[in-house]
Amino acid sequence: MKTPISYYGGKQMMASKILNLIPAHNLYCEPFFGGGAIFFAKEVSNVEVINDHDERVMNFYRVTKSHFNELKTLIEQTLHSRKLHDESEFVLKNPILFSRLKQAWAFWVQTNMSYGSCMFGGYGYARKKNSTEKKIMNKRNNFIQDYQKRLECTQIECMDALKVVTSRDAKESFFYCDPPYFNAVMGHYGGYTKDNFEDLLKTLSGIKGKFLMSSYDSDILKKYTGKHKWQQRKIEMNLSMSLGKKKIEVLTSNYNLNKHEKESSGNPG
């Protein structure tokens, strides 16, 4: 299944490549969940943990899990509208005034209607084709009870990513890490620094389990990859908001990617 939202920096376009590199595991954890494209695309694991430090993100999934029907009703009533987009921004910027349900609705609107799927990125619309309205219609129609069922046995956290990693680490744990890219435009994830990224690399270098991390290349990543003999896979992708421009995504792991990809058959977990 696909993620119920469109999310800035999401991995929808890379999902098939990433899924093919996930090793066998007992516990699956995403410390930087965001839109959760990989989680929703993969098969269910024995134990699953999703986390994001952003309360707005995790509130959406908690409400989807516990108050799905009420949230679905609000979403079904939501058309592509600048007025509703403005209202959703006000809700998220003044959460104390609104219920958790209303905040979850506002998050859905902001991620699906904002330019570039970036919260507070401005109202998104199409000029030549009816593509934006169709996208939102599909997101609205496809918000089905399967999402509630998918989250039913999932641990939903909202805490520091490194604490989630260390608390769930074990030999049979697998962590898919998609941190904000400190060396790129981070949208609403502004504030994640090179030092934060290095702290993540330090934590991952000491775990018992396996990890796969998405990022852009950097000197600090080269340093840790060389020191710990991590594996890498580089993938050229189109920049979604810049026609004709390419980017190189780097997938880094502490296990043999080539060996696993050759032996992989279907989605593990």
C-alpha positions as CSV (number, residue, x, y, z in Angstrom):
1,M,0.0,0.0,0.0
2,K,1.0,3.6,-0.5
3,T,1.5,6.3,2.2
4,P,-1.8,8.2,3.0
5,I,0.0,11.5,2.5
6,S,2.4,13.2,0.1
7,Y,5.5,14.1,2.1
8,Y,8.4,16.4,1.5
9,G,11.6,14.2,1.1
10,G,9.5,11.1,1.0
11,K,10.8,7.9,-0.6
12,Q,7.9,6.8,-2.7
13,M,10.0,6.8,-5.9
14,M,12.7,4.7,-4.3
15,A,10.5,2.3,-2.4
16,S,11.0,-0.7,-4.7
17,K,14.8,-0.3,-4.6
18,I,14.9,0.1,-0.8
19,L,12.5,-2.9,-0.2
20,N,14.8,-5.1,-2.2
21,L,17.7,-4.3,0.2
22,I,16.0,-4.9,3.5
23,P,17.4,-8.0,5.3
24,A,15.6,-10.6,7.3
25,H,14.7,-9.2,10.8
26,N,12.4,-9.6,13.8
27,L,11.9,-5.9,14.7
28,Y,11.5,-3.2,12.1
29,C,12.0,0.4,13.2
30,E,11.9,3.8,11.4
31,P,13.3,6.5,13.6
32,F,12.5,9.3,11.1
33,F,9.1,8.2,9.9
34,G,7.7,11.2,8.0
35,G,5.4,9.9,5.3
36,G,6.4,6.3,6.0
37,A,6.5,5.3,2.3
38,I,8.7,2.2,3.1
39,F,6.7,1.1,6.1
40,F,3.4,1.1,4.2
41,A,5.0,-0.6,1.2
42,K,6.6,-3.5,3.1
43,E,5.2,-6.6,4.5
44,V,4.3,-6.6,8.2
45,S,7.2,-7.5,10.6
46,N,6.8,-9.3,13.9
47,V,7.5,-6.1,15.8
48,E,7.2,-2.7,14.3
49,V,8.2,0.8,15.7
50,I,7.6,4.1,13.9
51,N,8.9,7.4,15.3
52,D,9.2,11.0,14.4
53,H,10.3,13.9,16.6
54,D,7.6,16.1,15.0
55,E,4.4,15.8,17.1
56,R,2.3,16.9,14.2
57,V,3.5,13.9,12.2
58,M,2.9,11.2,14.9
59,N,-0.4,12.7,16.0
60,F,-1.7,12.0,12.5
61,Y,-0.9,8.3,12.7
62,R,-2.2,8.0,16.3
63,V,-5.5,9.5,15.2
64,T,-5.6,7.3,12.1
65,K,-5.1,4.3,14.4
66,S,-7.6,5.3,17.2
67,H,-10.2,7.6,15.5
68,F,-10.1,6.5,11.8
69,N,-13.8,6.9,11.0
70,E,-14.0,10.4,12.4
71,L,-10.8,11.5,10.5
72,K,-12.1,9.8,7.3
73,T,-15.3,11.8,7.5
74,L,-13.4,15.1,7.7
75,I,-11.1,14.1,4.8
76,E,-14.1,13.1,2.7
77,Q,-15.5,16.5,3.1
78,T,-12.3,18.3,2.1
79,L,-12.0,19.7,-1.4
80,H,-9.0,21.3,-3.0
81,S,-9.4,24.8,-1.6
82,R,-7.1,27.7,-0.7
83,K,-9.4,28.6,2.2
84,L,-9.2,25.1,3.7
85,H,-5.4,25.1,3.1
86,D,-5.1,28.4,5.0
87,E,-7.3,27.1,7.8
88,S,-5.2,24.0,8.2
89,E,-2.1,26.1,8.5
90,F,-3.7,28.1,11.3
91,V,-4.7,24.9,13.1
92,L,-1.1,23.5,13.0
93,K,0.4,26.7,14.1
94,N,-2.1,27.0,17.0
95,P,-2.5,23.4,18.1
96,I,-3.6,24.2,21.7
97,L,-6.8,25.6,20.3
98,F,-7.9,22.5,18.5
99,S,-8.6,18.8,19.1
100,R,-6.1,16.0,18.1
101,L,-8.6,15.1,15.4
102,K,-8.7,18.5,13.9
103,Q,-4.9,18.7,14.0
104,A,-4.7,15.3,12.1
105,W,-7.0,16.7,9.5
106,A,-4.9,19.8,9.1
107,F,-1.7,17.7,8.7
108,W,-3.4,15.7,5.9
109,V,-4.4,18.9,4.2
110,Q,-1.0,20.6,4.5
111,T,1.0,17.6,3.2
112,N,-1.4,16.9,0.3
113,M,-2.2,20.4,-0.8
114,S,1.0,22.4,-0.1
115,Y,3.5,23.2,-2.9
116,G,6.1,20.4,-3.0
117,S,4.2,18.6,-0.2
118,C,6.0,20.8,2.2
119,M,4.0,22.0,5.2
120,F,3.5,25.8,5.1
121,G,5.1,25.8,1.7
122,G,2.2,27.6,0.1
123,Y,-0.9,26.5,-1.7
124,G,-0.2,24.1,-4.5
125,Y,-2.1,24.1,-7.8
126,A,-1.7,23.1,-11.4
127,R,-1.5,25.5,-14.4
128,K,-1.8,23.3,-17.4
129,K,-3.3,20.0,-16.3
130,N,-5.8,19.0,-13.7
131,S,-3.1,17.0,-11.9
132,T,-3.3,18.6,-8.5
133,E,-7.0,18.1,-8.1
134,K,-6.7,14.5,-9.3
135,K,-3.9,13.8,-6.8
136,I,-5.9,15.1,-3.9
137,M,-9.0,13.2,-5.1
138,N,-7.0,10.0,-5.2
139,K,-5.6,10.6,-1.7
140,R,-9.0,11.3,-0.4
141,N,-10.6,8.3,-2.0
142,N,-7.8,6.0,-1.0
143,F,-7.8,6.9,2.7
144,I,-9.3,3.6,3.7
145,Q,-9.5,1.4,6.8
146,D,-6.5,-0.6,5.7
147,Y,-4.4,2.2,7.2
148,Q,-6.0,1.7,10.6
149,K,-5.4,-2.1,10.4
150,R,-1.8,-1.5,9.3
151,L,-1.1,0.6,12.4
152,E,-3.1,-1.7,14.7
153,C,-0.1,-3.5,16.2
154,T,2.5,-0.8,15.5
155,Q,4.3,1.0,18.3
156,I,4.0,4.7,17.7
157,E,6.6,6.9,19.3
158,C,7.4,10.6,19.3
159,M,10.8,11.1,20.7
160,D,14.5,11.6,19.9
161,A,15.5,9.3,17.0
162,L,18.7,8.1,18.7
163,K,16.8,7.1,21.8
164,V,14.5,5.0,19.7
165,V,17.4,3.3,18.0
166,T,19.2,2.4,21.2
167,S,16.1,1.3,23.0
168,R,15.1,-1.1,20.2
169,D,18.5,-2.4,19.3
170,A,19.0,-6.1,19.2
171,K,20.8,-8.6,16.9
172,E,17.6,-9.2,14.9
173,S,16.5,-5.5,14.7
174,F,16.5,-3.6,11.5
175,F,16.5,0.2,11.3
176,Y,15.6,2.1,8.1
177,C,16.8,5.6,8.7
178,D,15.8,8.5,6.5
179,P,17.0,11.6,8.4
180,P,16.6,15.2,7.1
181,Y,19.3,15.9,4.6
182,F,21.5,18.5,6.4
183,N,23.3,19.4,3.1
184,A,20.1,20.1,1.2
185,V,17.0,22.2,1.4
186,M,15.1,20.6,4.4
187,G,11.7,22.3,4.1
188,H,9.8,22.1,7.4
189,Y,12.6,20.0,8.8
190,G,14.9,23.0,9.0
191,G,17.3,22.9,12.0
192,Y,18.8,19.4,11.5
193,T,22.5,20.0,11.5
194,K,25.7,18.3,10.5
195,D,26.4,17.6,14.1
196,N,23.0,15.9,14.4
197,F,23.9,13.7,11.5
198,E,27.2,12.8,13.0
199,D,25.5,11.9,16.2
200,L,23.3,9.5,14.2
201,L,26.3,8.0,12.5
202,K,28.0,7.5,15.9
203,T,24.9,5.7,17.2
204,L,24.6,3.5,14.2
205,S,28.2,2.5,14.3
206,G,27.6,0.9,17.7
207,I,24.4,-1.1,17.2
208,K,24.0,-4.8,17.3
209,G,21.3,-4.9,14.6
210,K,21.4,-3.8,11.0
211,F,20.6,-0.5,9.4
212,L,20.0,1.0,6.0
213,M,20.2,4.8,5.7
214,S,19.2,7.2,3.0
215,S,21.2,10.5,2.5
216,Y,23.2,12.6,0.2
217,D,26.9,12.1,0.1
218,S,29.1,14.2,2.4
219,D,32.6,14.2,3.9
220,I,31.3,13.1,7.3
221,L,29.5,10.1,5.7
222,K,32.7,9.2,3.8
223,K,34.6,9.3,7.1
224,Y,32.3,6.9,8.9
225,T,31.8,4.6,5.9
226,G,35.5,4.2,5.5
227,K,36.1,3.7,9.2
228,H,33.5,1.1,9.7
229,K,33.6,-0.5,6.3
230,W,30.0,0.2,5.6
231,Q,28.4,-0.7,2.2
232,Q,26.9,1.9,-0.1
233,R,24.6,1.9,-3.1
234,K,24.2,5.1,-5.2
235,I,21.0,5.8,-7.1
236,E,20.4,8.6,-9.5
237,M,17.0,10.2,-9.1
238,N,15.1,13.0,-10.7
239,L,14.5,16.1,-8.5
240,S,10.7,16.2,-8.3
241,M,10.5,20.0,-8.1
242,S,13.3,20.8,-10.7
243,L,12.5,19.5,-14.2
244,G,15.5,17.9,-15.8
245,K,17.7,18.0,-12.7
246,K,19.2,14.9,-11.1
247,K,20.3,14.0,-7.6
248,I,22.4,11.1,-6.3
249,E,20.8,9.3,-3.4
250,V,23.2,7.3,-1.2
251,L,22.0,4.2,0.6
252,T,24.4,3.2,3.4
253,S,24.3,-0.1,5.4
254,N,26.3,-2.1,7.9
255,Y,25.6,-5.4,6.0
256,N,26.5,-6.7,2.6
257,L,24.1,-5.1,0.1
258,N,25.3,-7.1,-2.9
259,K,25.0,-10.4,-1.2
260,H,21.6,-9.6,0.2
261,E,20.1,-8.3,-3.1
262,K,21.2,-11.5,-4.9
263,E,19.6,-13.7,-2.3
264,S,16.5,-11.6,-1.7
265,S,13.1,-13.0,-2.7
266,G,10.2,-10.8,-1.9
267,N,9.8,-8.4,1.1
268,P,11.5,-9.7,4.3
269,G,10.1,-9.3,7.8
